[in-house]
Amino acid sequence: MAGLGEENLEMLRHLLGRDVSHEWGSCRDYMDVYNLHIDDLRELVQKNAGLYAEKYIMHLLGKGGLRNAKSFRYFVVKENENIDDWLKDSYQEG
């Protein structure tokens, strides 16, 4: 299976209380991540698990760069920036 390794999946299972292995590639874009998983991501950030939030974002997308995942985690998840503003101002293609 592509995506996160077993250690990361186990940690996310512990942090979120469920198996997320089947969620690999389930989101088309960051808007899907926001609409479907923002509460999970905020829970990870509240637990000081920002690194796992970033890994989870990339897992959900099935791809993606760490730069966008870090930016999304900080501005949208932690600082509550409007997703549309983030997509317009901060998201980087490729």
PyMOL Python script that loads the backbone (N, CA, C, O; Angstrom):
from pymol import cmd

cmd.read_pdbstr("""\
ATOM      1  N   MET A   1       0.832  -1.181   0.000  1.00  0.00           N
ATOM      2  CA  MET A   1       0.000   0.000   0.000  1.00  0.00           C
ATOM      3  C   MET A   1       0.877   1.245   0.000  1.00  0.00           C
ATOM      4  O   MET A   1       1.836   1.332   0.767  1.00  0.00           O
ATOM      5  N   ALA A   2       0.554   2.201  -0.851  1.00  0.00           N
ATOM      6  CA  ALA A   2       1.266   3.477  -0.855  1.00  0.00           C
ATOM      7  C   ALA A   2       0.778   4.301   0.332  1.00  0.00           C
ATOM      8  O   ALA A   2      -0.228   3.974   0.962  1.00  0.00           O
ATOM      9  N   GLY A   3       1.492   5.353   0.618  1.00  0.00           N
ATOM     10  CA  GLY A   3       1.056   6.208   1.714  1.00  0.00           C
ATOM     11  C   GLY A   3       1.975   6.077   2.901  1.00  0.00           C
ATOM     12  O   GLY A   3       3.168   5.813   2.755  1.00  0.00           O
ATOM     13  N   LEU A   4       1.420   6.261   4.061  1.00  0.00           N
ATOM     14  CA  LEU A   4       2.191   6.252   5.295  1.00  0.00           C
ATOM     15  C   LEU A   4       2.681   4.859   5.650  1.00  0.00           C
ATOM     16  O   LEU A   4       2.047   3.858   5.316  1.00  0.00           O
ATOM     17  N   GLY A   5       3.804   4.811   6.323  1.00  0.00           N
ATOM     18  CA  GLY A   5       4.316   3.545   6.823  1.00  0.00           C
ATOM     19  C   GLY A   5       3.517   3.088   8.030  1.00  0.00           C
ATOM     20  O   GLY A   5       2.708   3.836   8.577  1.00  0.00           O
ATOM     21  N   GLU A   6       3.753   1.863   8.433  1.00  0.00           N
ATOM     22  CA  GLU A   6       2.994   1.265   9.534  1.00  0.00           C
ATOM     23  C   GLU A   6       3.131   2.041  10.843  1.00  0.00           C
ATOM     24  O   GLU A   6       2.157   2.182  11.582  1.00  0.00           O
ATOM     25  N   GLU A   7       4.335   2.545  11.135  1.00  0.00           N
ATOM     26  CA  GLU A   7       4.529   3.319  12.373  1.00  0.00           C
ATOM     27  C   GLU A   7       3.663   4.565  12.400  1.00  0.00           C
ATOM     28  O   GLU A   7       3.030   4.866  13.412  1.00  0.00           O
ATOM     29  N   ASN A   8       3.635   5.291  11.285  1.00  0.00           N
ATOM     30  CA  ASN A   8       2.820   6.506  11.213  1.00  0.00           C
ATOM     31  C   ASN A   8       1.333   6.189  11.282  1.00  0.00           C
ATOM     32  O   ASN A   8       0.571   6.897  11.940  1.00  0.00           O
ATOM     33  N   LEU A   9       0.924   5.130  10.605  1.00  0.00           N
ATOM     34  CA  LEU A   9      -0.479   4.725  10.663  1.00  0.00           C
ATOM     35  C   LEU A   9      -0.880   4.339  12.085  1.00  0.00           C
ATOM     36  O   LEU A   9      -1.978   4.659  12.538  1.00  0.00           O
ATOM     37  N   GLU A  10       0.017   3.653  12.777  1.00  0.00           N
ATOM     38  CA  GLU A  10      -0.267   3.256  14.161  1.00  0.00           C
ATOM     39  C   GLU A  10      -0.389   4.480  15.064  1.00  0.00           C
ATOM     40  O   GLU A  10      -1.268   4.529  15.925  1.00  0.00           O
ATOM     41  N   MET A  11       0.481   5.465  14.875  1.00  0.00           N
ATOM     42  CA  MET A  11       0.410   6.680  15.690  1.00  0.00           C
ATOM     43  C   MET A  11      -0.884   7.445  15.405  1.00  0.00           C
ATOM     44  O   MET A  11      -1.531   7.934  16.331  1.00  0.00           O
ATOM     45  N   LEU A  12      -1.259   7.550  14.144  1.00  0.00           N
ATOM     46  CA  LEU A  12      -2.527   8.213  13.818  1.00  0.00           C
ATOM     47  C   LEU A  12      -3.709   7.431  14.379  1.00  0.00           C
ATOM     48  O   LEU A  12      -4.686   8.028  14.832  1.00  0.00           O
ATOM     49  N   ARG A  13      -3.630   6.117  14.353  1.00  0.00           N
ATOM     50  CA  ARG A  13      -4.674   5.274  14.944  1.00  0.00           C
ATOM     51  C   ARG A  13      -4.800   5.590  16.434  1.00  0.00           C
ATOM     52  O   ARG A  13      -5.907   5.692  16.962  1.00  0.00           O
ATOM     53  N   HIS A  14      -3.682   5.741  17.093  1.00  0.00           N
ATOM     54  CA  HIS A  14      -3.673   6.071  18.525  1.00  0.00           C
ATOM     55  C   HIS A  14      -4.224   7.484  18.766  1.00  0.00           C
ATOM     56  O   HIS A  14      -5.049   7.684  19.658  1.00  0.00           O
ATOM     57  N   LEU A  15      -3.774   8.454  17.977  1.00  0.00           N
ATOM     58  CA  LEU A  15      -4.167   9.852  18.184  1.00  0.00           C
ATOM     59  C   LEU A  15      -5.628  10.125  17.829  1.00  0.00           C
ATOM     60  O   LEU A  15      -6.302  10.895  18.513  1.00  0.00           O
ATOM     61  N   LEU A  16      -6.115   9.492  16.759  1.00  0.00           N
ATOM     62  CA  LEU A  16      -7.479   9.755  16.296  1.00  0.00           C
ATOM     63  C   LEU A  16      -8.486   8.705  16.757  1.00  0.00           C
ATOM     64  O   LEU A  16      -9.695   8.912  16.657  1.00  0.00           O
ATOM     65  N   GLY A  17      -7.988   7.585  17.259  1.00  0.00           N
ATOM     66  CA  GLY A  17      -8.881   6.554  17.769  1.00  0.00           C
ATOM     67  C   GLY A  17      -9.539   5.705  16.691  1.00  0.00           C
ATOM     68  O   GLY A  17     -10.564   5.067  16.935  1.00  0.00           O
ATOM     69  N   ARG A  18      -8.949   5.698  15.494  1.00  0.00           N
ATOM     70  CA  ARG A  18      -9.493   4.859  14.419  1.00  0.00           C
ATOM     71  C   ARG A  18      -8.401   4.565  13.395  1.00  0.00           C
ATOM     72  O   ARG A  18      -7.377   5.247  13.339  1.00  0.00           O
ATOM     73  N   ASP A  19      -8.641   3.549  12.599  1.00  0.00           N
ATOM     74  CA  ASP A  19      -7.722   3.162  11.529  1.00  0.00           C
ATOM     75  C   ASP A  19      -7.938   4.092  10.339  1.00  0.00           C
ATOM     76  O   ASP A  19      -9.053   4.205   9.830  1.00  0.00           O
ATOM     77  N   VAL A  20      -6.876   4.757   9.897  1.00  0.00           N
ATOM     78  CA  VAL A  20      -6.984   5.686   8.765  1.00  0.00           C
ATOM     79  C   VAL A  20      -6.318   5.134   7.504  1.00  0.00           C
ATOM     80  O   VAL A  20      -6.228   5.840   6.499  1.00  0.00           O
ATOM     81  N   SER A  21      -5.854   3.890   7.540  1.00  0.00           N
ATOM     82  CA  SER A  21      -5.117   3.336   6.398  1.00  0.00           C
ATOM     83  C   SER A  21      -5.954   3.324   5.122  1.00  0.00           C
ATOM     84  O   SER A  21      -5.412   3.514   4.033  1.00  0.00           O
ATOM     85  N   HIS A  22      -7.239   3.109   5.235  1.00  0.00           N
ATOM     86  CA  HIS A  22      -8.125   3.049   4.067  1.00  0.00           C
ATOM     87  C   HIS A  22      -8.429   4.427   3.479  1.00  0.00           C
ATOM     88  O   HIS A  22      -9.058   4.515   2.425  1.00  0.00           O
ATOM     89  N   GLU A  23      -7.994   5.504   4.139  1.00  0.00           N
ATOM     90  CA  GLU A  23      -8.290   6.863   3.686  1.00  0.00           C
ATOM     91  C   GLU A  23      -7.253   7.407   2.703  1.00  0.00           C
ATOM     92  O   GLU A  23      -7.379   8.541   2.243  1.00  0.00           O
ATOM     93  N   TRP A  24      -6.229   6.613   2.374  1.00  0.00           N
ATOM     94  CA  TRP A  24      -5.188   7.081   1.467  1.00  0.00           C
ATOM     95  C   TRP A  24      -5.792   7.493   0.125  1.00  0.00           C
ATOM     96  O   TRP A  24      -6.518   6.723  -0.504  1.00  0.00           O
ATOM     97  N   GLY A  25      -5.480   8.720  -0.302  1.00  0.00           N
ATOM     98  CA  GLY A  25      -5.943   9.211  -1.590  1.00  0.00           C
ATOM     99  C   GLY A  25      -7.429   9.497  -1.673  1.00  0.00           C
ATOM    100  O   GLY A  25      -7.969   9.631  -2.771  1.00  0.00           O
ATOM    101  N   SER A  26      -8.104   9.594  -0.532  1.00  0.00           N
ATOM    102  CA  SER A  26      -9.555   9.781  -0.542  1.00  0.00           C
ATOM    103  C   SER A  26      -9.983  11.220  -0.822  1.00  0.00           C
ATOM    104  O   SER A  26     -11.166  11.473  -1.052  1.00  0.00           O
ATOM    105  N   CYS A  27      -9.050  12.162  -0.808  1.00  0.00           N
ATOM    106  CA  CYS A  27      -9.374  13.570  -1.064  1.00  0.00           C
ATOM    107  C   CYS A  27      -8.752  14.025  -2.381  1.00  0.00           C
ATOM    108  O   CYS A  27      -7.585  13.745  -2.655  1.00  0.00           O
ATOM    109  N   ARG A  28      -9.535  14.723  -3.186  1.00  0.00           N
ATOM    110  CA  ARG A  28      -9.054  15.228  -4.478  1.00  0.00           C
ATOM    111  C   ARG A  28      -8.125  16.419  -4.316  1.00  0.00           C
ATOM    112  O   ARG A  28      -7.171  16.586  -5.075  1.00  0.00           O
ATOM    113  N   ASP A  29      -8.421  17.253  -3.306  1.00  0.00           N
ATOM    114  CA  ASP A  29      -7.697  18.511  -3.164  1.00  0.00           C
ATOM    115  C   ASP A  29      -7.818  19.014  -1.726  1.00  0.00           C
ATOM    116  O   ASP A  29      -8.426  18.363  -0.876  1.00  0.00           O
ATOM    117  N   TYR A  30      -7.236  20.171  -1.472  1.00  0.00           N
ATOM    118  CA  TYR A  30      -7.248  20.720  -0.120  1.00  0.00           C
ATOM    119  C   TYR A  30      -8.648  21.119   0.337  1.00  0.00           C
ATOM    120  O   TYR A  30      -8.923  21.115   1.537  1.00  0.00           O
ATOM    121  N   MET A  31      -9.531  21.459  -0.585  1.00  0.00           N
ATOM    122  CA  MET A  31     -10.909  21.776  -0.201  1.00  0.00           C
ATOM    123  C   MET A  31     -11.583  20.528   0.355  1.00  0.00           C
ATOM    124  O   MET A  31     -12.323  20.616   1.335  1.00  0.00           O
ATOM    125  N   ASP A  32     -11.342  19.364  -0.254  1.00  0.00           N
ATOM    126  CA  ASP A  32     -11.866  18.104   0.291  1.00  0.00           C
ATOM    127  C   ASP A  32     -11.287  17.832   1.678  1.00  0.00           C
ATOM    128  O   ASP A  32     -12.013  17.441   2.592  1.00  0.00           O
ATOM    129  N   VAL A  33      -9.993  18.036   1.830  1.00  0.00           N
ATOM    130  CA  VAL A  33      -9.358  17.830   3.137  1.00  0.00           C
ATOM    131  C   VAL A  33     -10.051  18.708   4.172  1.00  0.00           C
ATOM    132  O   VAL A  33     -10.378  18.250   5.267  1.00  0.00           O
ATOM    133  N   TYR A  34     -10.270  19.955   3.823  1.00  0.00           N
ATOM    134  CA  TYR A  34     -10.921  20.893   4.741  1.00  0.00           C
ATOM    135  C   TYR A  34     -12.348  20.446   5.058  1.00  0.00           C
ATOM    136  O   TYR A  34     -12.723  20.335   6.225  1.00  0.00           O
ATOM    137  N   ASN A  35     -13.126  20.195   4.034  1.00  0.00           N
ATOM    138  CA  ASN A  35     -14.540  19.859   4.236  1.00  0.00           C
ATOM    139  C   ASN A  35     -14.749  18.550   4.987  1.00  0.00           C
ATOM    140  O   ASN A  35     -15.701  18.421   5.756  1.00  0.00           O
ATOM    141  N   LEU A  36     -13.871  17.584   4.771  1.00  0.00           N
ATOM    142  CA  LEU A  36     -14.080  16.253   5.336  1.00  0.00           C
ATOM    143  C   LEU A  36     -13.270  15.951   6.594  1.00  0.00           C
ATOM    144  O   LEU A  36     -13.651  15.078   7.375  1.00  0.00           O
ATOM    145  N   HIS A  37     -12.151  16.663   6.805  1.00  0.00           N
ATOM    146  CA  HIS A  37     -11.236  16.242   7.868  1.00  0.00           C
ATOM    147  C   HIS A  37     -10.709  17.365   8.759  1.00  0.00           C
ATOM    148  O   HIS A  37      -9.776  17.144   9.532  1.00  0.00           O
ATOM    149  N   ILE A  38     -11.286  18.565   8.668  1.00  0.00           N
ATOM    150  CA  ILE A  38     -10.748  19.673   9.455  1.00  0.00           C
ATOM    151  C   ILE A  38     -10.811  19.381  10.956  1.00  0.00           C
ATOM    152  O   ILE A  38      -9.895  19.755  11.688  1.00  0.00           O
ATOM    153  N   ASP A  39     -11.855  18.731  11.419  1.00  0.00           N
ATOM    154  CA  ASP A  39     -11.960  18.429  12.855  1.00  0.00           C
ATOM    155  C   ASP A  39     -10.870  17.465  13.301  1.00  0.00           C
ATOM    156  O   ASP A  39     -10.299  17.636  14.378  1.00  0.00           O
ATOM    157  N   ASP A  40     -10.573  16.451  12.487  1.00  0.00           N
ATOM    158  CA  ASP A  40      -9.483  15.522  12.809  1.00  0.00           C
ATOM    159  C   ASP A  40      -8.153  16.262  12.875  1.00  0.00           C
ATOM    160  O   ASP A  40      -7.350  16.032  13.779  1.00  0.00           O
ATOM    161  N   LEU A  41      -7.928  17.143  11.918  1.00  0.00           N
ATOM    162  CA  LEU A  41      -6.665  17.886  11.882  1.00  0.00           C
ATOM    163  C   LEU A  41      -6.541  18.821  13.076  1.00  0.00           C
ATOM    164  O   LEU A  41      -5.461  18.952  13.652  1.00  0.00           O
ATOM    165  N   ARG A  42      -7.625  19.463  13.446  1.00  0.00           N
ATOM    166  CA  ARG A  42      -7.589  20.341  14.630  1.00  0.00           C
ATOM    167  C   ARG A  42      -7.334  19.530  15.896  1.00  0.00           C
ATOM    168  O   ARG A  42      -6.636  19.986  16.802  1.00  0.00           O
ATOM    169  N   GLU A  43      -7.895  18.339  15.954  1.00  0.00           N
ATOM    170  CA  GLU A  43      -7.641  17.454  17.097  1.00  0.00           C
ATOM    171  C   GLU A  43      -6.154  17.103  17.185  1.00  0.00           C
ATOM    172  O   GLU A  43      -5.579  17.112  18.273  1.00  0.00           O
ATOM    173  N   LEU A  44      -5.537  16.798  16.057  1.00  0.00           N
ATOM    174  CA  LEU A  44      -4.105  16.484  16.048  1.00  0.00           C
ATOM    175  C   LEU A  44      -3.280  17.685  16.498  1.00  0.00           C
ATOM    176  O   LEU A  44      -2.339  17.531  17.276  1.00  0.00           O
ATOM    177  N   VAL A  45      -3.620  18.872  16.019  1.00  0.00           N
ATOM    178  CA  VAL A  45      -2.882  20.080  16.402  1.00  0.00           C
ATOM    179  C   VAL A  45      -3.056  20.354  17.892  1.00  0.00           C
ATOM    180  O   VAL A  45      -2.094  20.732  18.560  1.00  0.00           O
ATOM    181  N   GLN A  46      -4.254  20.173  18.422  1.00  0.00           N
ATOM    182  CA  GLN A  46      -4.490  20.372  19.854  1.00  0.00           C
ATOM    183  C   GLN A  46      -3.670  19.401  20.695  1.00  0.00           C
ATOM    184  O   GLN A  46      -3.311  19.713  21.830  1.00  0.00           O
ATOM    185  N   LYS A  47      -3.376  18.239  20.151  1.00  0.00           N
ATOM    186  CA  LYS A  47      -2.570  17.239  20.857  1.00  0.00           C
ATOM    187  C   LYS A  47      -1.076  17.428  20.591  1.00  0.00           C
ATOM    188  O   LYS A  47      -0.272  16.542  20.882  1.00  0.00           O
ATOM    189  N   ASN A  48      -0.706  18.595  20.035  1.00  0.00           N
ATOM    190  CA  ASN A  48       0.697  18.896  19.696  1.00  0.00           C
ATOM    191  C   ASN A  48       1.299  17.851  18.765  1.00  0.00           C
ATOM    192  O   ASN A  48       2.463  17.474  18.899  1.00  0.00           O
ATOM    193  N   ALA A  49       0.490  17.396  17.827  1.00  0.00           N
ATOM    194  CA  ALA A  49       0.934  16.394  16.857  1.00  0.00           C
ATOM    195  C   ALA A  49       0.899  16.984  15.446  1.00  0.00           C
ATOM    196  O   ALA A  49       0.381  16.365  14.516  1.00  0.00           O
ATOM    197  N   GLY A  50       1.457  18.188  15.303  1.00  0.00           N
ATOM    198  CA  GLY A  50       1.452  18.875  14.015  1.00  0.00           C
ATOM    199  C   GLY A  50       2.117  18.086  12.907  1.00  0.00           C
ATOM    200  O   GLY A  50       1.648  18.091  11.768  1.00  0.00           O
ATOM    201  N   LEU A  51       3.206  17.408  13.231  1.00  0.00           N
ATOM    202  CA  LEU A  51       3.893  16.595  12.227  1.00  0.00           C
ATOM    203  C   LEU A  51       2.966  15.503  11.696  1.00  0.00           C
ATOM    204  O   LEU A  51       2.949  15.232  10.496  1.00  0.00           O
ATOM    205  N   TYR A  52       2.202  14.883  12.580  1.00  0.00           N
ATOM    206  CA  TYR A  52       1.267  13.844  12.148  1.00  0.00           C
ATOM    207  C   TYR A  52       0.092  14.440  11.385  1.00  0.00           C
ATOM    208  O   TYR A  52      -0.470  13.781  10.511  1.00  0.00           O
ATOM    209  N   ALA A  53      -0.288  15.674  11.699  1.00  0.00           N
ATOM    210  CA  ALA A  53      -1.325  16.352  10.918  1.00  0.00           C
ATOM    211  C   ALA A  53      -0.851  16.532   9.482  1.00  0.00           C
ATOM    212  O   ALA A  53      -1.608  16.297   8.540  1.00  0.00           O
ATOM    213  N   GLU A  54       0.399  16.947   9.315  1.00  0.00           N
ATOM    214  CA  GLU A  54       0.958  17.137   7.973  1.00  0.00           C
ATOM    215  C   GLU A  54       1.037  15.812   7.217  1.00  0.00           C
ATOM    216  O   GLU A  54       0.712  15.749   6.032  1.00  0.00           O
ATOM    217  N   LYS A  55       1.463  14.773   7.895  1.00  0.00           N
ATOM    218  CA  LYS A  55       1.535  13.454   7.256  1.00  0.00           C
ATOM    219  C   LYS A  55       0.140  12.961   6.878  1.00  0.00           C
ATOM    220  O   LYS A  55      -0.049  12.359   5.821  1.00  0.00           O
ATOM    221  N   TYR A  56      -0.829  13.221   7.745  1.00  0.00           N
ATOM    222  CA  TYR A  56      -2.210  12.817   7.482  1.00  0.00           C
ATOM    223  C   TYR A  56      -2.762  13.557   6.258  1.00  0.00           C
ATOM    224  O   TYR A  56      -3.454  12.958   5.434  1.00  0.00           O
ATOM    225  N   ILE A  57      -2.462  14.847   6.138  1.00  0.00           N
ATOM    226  CA  ILE A  57      -2.899  15.626   4.978  1.00  0.00           C
ATOM    227  C   ILE A  57      -2.371  14.984   3.697  1.00  0.00           C
ATOM    228  O   ILE A  57      -3.128  14.756   2.754  1.00  0.00           O
ATOM    229  N   MET A  58      -1.080  14.694   3.669  1.00  0.00           N
ATOM    230  CA  MET A  58      -0.488  14.094   2.468  1.00  0.00           C
ATOM    231  C   MET A  58      -1.056  12.697   2.216  1.00  0.00           C
ATOM    232  O   MET A  58      -1.227  12.296   1.065  1.00  0.00           O
ATOM    233  N   HIS A  59      -1.348  11.963   3.277  1.00  0.00           N
ATOM    234  CA  HIS A  59      -1.961  10.641   3.167  1.00  0.00           C
ATOM    235  C   HIS A  59      -3.352  10.764   2.529  1.00  0.00           C
ATOM    236  O   HIS A  59      -3.695   9.997   1.630  1.00  0.00           O
ATOM    237  N   LEU A  60      -4.138  11.720   2.995  1.00  0.00           N
ATOM    238  CA  LEU A  60      -5.482  11.914   2.457  1.00  0.00           C
ATOM    239  C   LEU A  60      -5.455  12.269   0.976  1.00  0.00           C
ATOM    240  O   LEU A  60      -6.299  11.818   0.201  1.00  0.00           O
ATOM    241  N   LEU A  61      -4.478  13.081   0.597  1.00  0.00           N
ATOM    242  CA  LEU A  61      -4.362  13.498  -0.803  1.00  0.00           C
ATOM    243  C   LEU A  61      -3.725  12.420  -1.675  1.00  0.00           C
ATOM    244  O   LEU A  61      -3.892  12.429  -2.895  1.00  0.00           O
ATOM    245  N   GLY A  62      -3.001  11.498  -1.058  1.00  0.00           N
ATOM    246  CA  GLY A  62      -2.304  10.465  -1.812  1.00  0.00           C
ATOM    247  C   GLY A  62      -1.087  10.998  -2.536  1.00  0.00           C
ATOM    248  O   GLY A  62      -0.469  10.298  -3.338  1.00  0.00           O
ATOM    249  N   LYS A  63      -0.754  12.227  -2.252  1.00  0.00           N
ATOM    250  CA  LYS A  63       0.377  12.903  -2.894  1.00  0.00           C
ATOM    251  C   LYS A  63       0.559  14.234  -2.165  1.00  0.00           C
ATOM    252  O   LYS A  63       0.031  14.437  -1.072  1.00  0.00           O
ATOM    253  N   GLY A  64       1.288  15.102  -2.769  1.00  0.00           N
ATOM    254  CA  GLY A  64       1.382  16.452  -2.237  1.00  0.00           C
ATOM    255  C   GLY A  64       2.716  16.723  -1.596  1.00  0.00           C
ATOM    256  O   GLY A  64       3.428  15.823  -1.151  1.00  0.00           O
ATOM    257  N   GLY A  65       3.022  17.984  -1.568  1.00  0.00           N
ATOM    258  CA  GLY A  65       4.286  18.400  -1.000  1.00  0.00           C
ATOM    259  C   GLY A  65       4.158  18.792   0.454  1.00  0.00           C
ATOM    260  O   GLY A  65       3.102  19.215   0.924  1.00  0.00           O
ATOM    261  N   LEU A  66       5.256  18.638   1.141  1.00  0.00           N
ATOM    262  CA  LEU A  66       5.292  18.982   2.557  1.00  0.00           C
ATOM    263  C   LEU A  66       5.089  20.478   2.768  1.00  0.00           C
ATOM    264  O   LEU A  66       4.503  20.881   3.773  1.00  0.00           O
ATOM    265  N   ARG A  67       5.562  21.310   1.839  1.00  0.00           N
ATOM    266  CA  ARG A  67       5.415  22.765   1.994  1.00  0.00           C
ATOM    267  C   ARG A  67       3.942  23.158   2.107  1.00  0.00           C
ATOM    268  O   ARG A  67       3.573  23.913   3.007  1.00  0.00           O
ATOM    269  N   ASN A  68       3.105  22.659   1.211  1.00  0.00           N
ATOM    270  CA  ASN A  68       1.675  22.977   1.276  1.00  0.00           C
ATOM    271  C   ASN A  68       1.029  22.375   2.516  1.00  0.00           C
ATOM    272  O   ASN A  68       0.184  23.014   3.143  1.00  0.00           O
ATOM    273  N   ALA A  69       1.412  21.164   2.874  1.00  0.00           N
ATOM    274  CA  ALA A  69       0.837  20.526   4.060  1.00  0.00           C
ATOM    275  C   ALA A  69       1.169  21.322   5.316  1.00  0.00           C
ATOM    276  O   ALA A  69       0.306  21.513   6.172  1.00  0.00           O
ATOM    277  N   LYS A  70       2.411  21.787   5.436  1.00  0.00           N
ATOM    278  CA  LYS A  70       2.813  22.594   6.595  1.00  0.00           C
ATOM    279  C   LYS A  70       2.055  23.915   6.620  1.00  0.00           C
ATOM    280  O   LYS A  70       1.562  24.339   7.666  1.00  0.00           O
ATOM    281  N   SER A  71       1.967  24.556   5.467  1.00  0.00           N
ATOM    282  CA  SER A  71       1.267  25.831   5.364  1.00  0.00           C
ATOM    283  C   SER A  71      -0.209  25.666   5.718  1.00  0.00           C
ATOM    284  O   SER A  71      -0.757  26.467   6.476  1.00  0.00           O
ATOM    285  N   PHE A  72      -0.851  24.638   5.176  1.00  0.00           N
ATOM    286  CA  PHE A  72      -2.260  24.369   5.465  1.00  0.00           C
ATOM    287  C   PHE A  72      -2.452  24.109   6.952  1.00  0.00           C
ATOM    288  O   PHE A  72      -3.363  24.657   7.572  1.00  0.00           O
ATOM    289  N   ARG A  73      -1.588  23.267   7.523  1.00  0.00           N
ATOM    290  CA  ARG A  73      -1.701  22.956   8.949  1.00  0.00           C
ATOM    291  C   ARG A  73      -1.592  24.213   9.798  1.00  0.00           C
ATOM    292  O   ARG A  73      -2.368  24.396  10.737  1.00  0.00           O
ATOM    293  N   TYR A  74      -0.647  25.073   9.482  1.00  0.00           N
ATOM    294  CA  TYR A  74      -0.450  26.267  10.304  1.00  0.00           C
ATOM    295  C   TYR A  74      -1.560  27.303  10.090  1.00  0.00           C
ATOM    296  O   TYR A  74      -2.211  27.725  11.047  1.00  0.00           O
ATOM    297  N   PHE A  75      -1.771  27.704   8.851  1.00  0.00           N
ATOM    298  CA  PHE A  75      -2.684  28.815   8.598  1.00  0.00           C
ATOM    299  C   PHE A  75      -4.160  28.436   8.693  1.00  0.00           C
ATOM    300  O   PHE A  75      -4.943  29.166   9.300  1.00  0.00           O
ATOM    301  N   VAL A  76      -4.545  27.325   8.113  1.00  0.00           N
ATOM    302  CA  VAL A  76      -5.961  26.960   8.075  1.00  0.00           C
ATOM    303  C   VAL A  76      -6.376  26.203   9.333  1.00  0.00           C
ATOM    304  O   VAL A  76      -7.388  26.528   9.954  1.00  0.00           O
ATOM    305  N   VAL A  77      -5.593  25.194   9.705  1.00  0.00           N
ATOM    306  CA  VAL A  77      -5.975  24.358  10.851  1.00  0.00           C
ATOM    307  C   VAL A  77      -5.741  25.097  12.168  1.00  0.00           C
ATOM    308  O   VAL A  77      -6.650  25.194  12.992  1.00  0.00           O
ATOM    309  N   LYS A  78      -4.547  25.609  12.371  1.00  0.00           N
ATOM    310  CA  LYS A  78      -4.196  26.219  13.659  1.00  0.00           C
ATOM    311  C   LYS A  78      -4.703  27.654  13.793  1.00  0.00           C
ATOM    312  O   LYS A  78      -5.280  28.014  14.819  1.00  0.00           O
ATOM    313  N   GLU A  79      -4.492  28.473  12.764  1.00  0.00           N
ATOM    314  CA  GLU A  79      -4.822  29.898  12.849  1.00  0.00           C
ATOM    315  C   GLU A  79      -6.207  30.238  12.289  1.00  0.00           C
ATOM    316  O   GLU A  79      -6.608  31.402  12.295  1.00  0.00           O
ATOM    317  N   ASN A  80      -6.929  29.238  11.811  1.00  0.00           N
ATOM    318  CA  ASN A  80      -8.296  29.409  11.302  1.00  0.00           C
ATOM    319  C   ASN A  80      -8.422  30.385  10.135  1.00  0.00           C
ATOM    320  O   ASN A  80      -9.434  31.075  10.006  1.00  0.00           O
ATOM    321  N   GLU A  81      -7.398  30.442   9.290  1.00  0.00           N
ATOM    322  CA  GLU A  81      -7.500  31.267   8.081  1.00  0.00           C
ATOM    323  C   GLU A  81      -8.577  30.676   7.177  1.00  0.00           C
ATOM    324  O   GLU A  81      -8.750  29.458   7.116  1.00  0.00           O
ATOM    325  N   ASN A  82      -9.283  31.531   6.490  1.00  0.00           N
ATOM    326  CA  ASN A  82     -10.309  31.096   5.549  1.00  0.00           C
ATOM    327  C   ASN A  82      -9.664  30.237   4.460  1.00  0.00           C
ATOM    328  O   ASN A  82      -8.647  30.621   3.882  1.00  0.00           O
ATOM    329  N   ILE A  83     -10.254  29.083   4.184  1.00  0.00           N
ATOM    330  CA  ILE A  83      -9.688  28.152   3.203  1.00  0.00           C
ATOM    331  C   ILE A  83      -9.584  28.785   1.821  1.00  0.00           C
ATOM    332  O   ILE A  83      -8.606  28.553   1.110  1.00  0.00           O
ATOM    333  N   ASP A  84     -10.571  29.576   1.431  1.00  0.00           N
ATOM    334  CA  ASP A  84     -10.523  30.217   0.114  1.00  0.00           C
ATOM    335  C   ASP A  84      -9.373  31.210   0.025  1.00  0.00           C
ATOM    336  O   ASP A  84      -8.698  31.294  -1.001  1.00  0.00           O
ATOM    337  N   ASP A  85      -9.148  31.963   1.101  1.00  0.00           N
ATOM    338  CA  ASP A  85      -8.022  32.905   1.128  1.00  0.00           C
ATOM    339  C   ASP A  85      -6.700  32.151   1.059  1.00  0.00           C
ATOM    340  O   ASP A  85      -5.780  32.562   0.351  1.00  0.00           O
ATOM    341  N   TRP A  86      -6.607  31.039   1.802  1.00  0.00           N
ATOM    342  CA  TRP A  86      -5.365  30.257   1.783  1.00  0.00           C
ATOM    343  C   TRP A  86      -5.098  29.706   0.384  1.00  0.00           C
ATOM    344  O   TRP A  86      -3.970  29.772  -0.105  1.00  0.00           O
ATOM    345  N   LEU A  87      -6.125  29.167  -0.257  1.00  0.00           N
ATOM    346  CA  LEU A  87      -5.951  28.621  -1.605  1.00  0.00           C
ATOM    347  C   LEU A  87      -5.493  29.702  -2.580  1.00  0.00           C
ATOM    348  O   LEU A  87      -4.668  29.444  -3.457  1.00  0.00           O
ATOM    349  N   LYS A  88      -6.024  30.897  -2.427  1.00  0.00           N
ATOM    350  CA  LYS A  88      -5.682  32.000  -3.325  1.00  0.00           C
ATOM    351  C   LYS A  88      -4.291  32.561  -3.028  1.00  0.00           C
ATOM    352  O   LYS A  88      -3.534  32.854  -3.953  1.00  0.00           O
ATOM    353  N   ASP A  89      -3.949  32.711  -1.747  1.00  0.00           N
ATOM    354  CA  ASP A  89      -2.730  33.427  -1.356  1.00  0.00           C
ATOM    355  C   ASP A  89      -1.527  32.545  -1.045  1.00  0.00           C
ATOM    356  O   ASP A  89      -0.391  32.963  -1.269  1.00  0.00           O
ATOM    357  N   SER A  90      -1.747  31.341  -0.538  1.00  0.00           N
ATOM    358  CA  SER A  90      -0.633  30.555  -0.005  1.00  0.00           C
ATOM    359  C   SER A  90      -0.368  29.230  -0.708  1.00  0.00           C
ATOM    360  O   SER A  90       0.768  28.756  -0.720  1.00  0.00           O
ATOM    361  N   TYR A  91      -1.393  28.629  -1.289  1.00  0.00           N
ATOM    362  CA  TYR A  91      -1.218  27.326  -1.946  1.00  0.00           C
ATOM    363  C   TYR A  91      -0.247  27.460  -3.111  1.00  0.00           C
ATOM    364  O   TYR A  91      -0.330  28.405  -3.896  1.00  0.00           O
ATOM    365  N   GLN A  92       0.669  26.511  -3.215  1.00  0.00           N
ATOM    366  CA  GLN A  92       1.643  26.524  -4.306  1.00  0.00           C
ATOM    367  C   GLN A  92       1.449  25.294  -5.180  1.00  0.00           C
ATOM    368  O   GLN A  92       1.532  24.161  -4.704  1.00  0.00           O
ATOM    369  N   GLU A  93       1.191  25.525  -6.456  1.00  0.00           N
ATOM    370  CA  GLU A  93       1.037  24.425  -7.417  1.00  0.00           C
ATOM    371  C   GLU A  93       2.322  23.620  -7.502  1.00  0.00           C
ATOM    372  O   GLU A  93       3.426  24.146  -7.361  1.00  0.00           O
ATOM    373  N   GLY A  94       2.142  22.319  -7.737  1.00  0.00           N
ATOM    374  CA  GLY A  94       3.290  21.449  -7.979  1.00  0.00           C
ATOM    375  C   GLY A  94       3.986  21.138  -6.765  1.00  0.00           C
ATOM    376  O   GLY A  94       4.981  20.413  -6.793  1.00  0.00           O
TER     377      GLY A  94
END
""", "prot")
cmd.dss("prot")
cmd.show_as("cartoon", "prot")
cmd.util.cbc("prot")
cmd.orient("prot")
